[in-house]
Amino acid sequence: MATERWVTVGKRWCEFRQGEALLLERRVFPSGFQRFYRAPRVIERKCDCAIECNMAGYPCKWAYTNPERDPFRGE
């Protein structure tokens, strides 16, 4: 049976929050012998303050409010 978990993939400065934000990926890890041959599959990405930004209407790909705007790109 495959396992699923959130993995921290980076830290970036968030202008909206005025603090550090964790970038997370939800990954599915294969089980059995496949775990040696297949990489984990990424099924979702978010920021640890996504709910806060989403409720404030801040346009950000990581908060699911604007898929075109990635404020962390380039860092």
Secondary structure, DSSP 8 states (H G I E B T S, - for coil): --EEEEEEEEEEEETTTTEEEEEEEEEEE--GGGGGTS--EEEEEEETTHHHHHHHT---GGGTS-TT--TTTT-
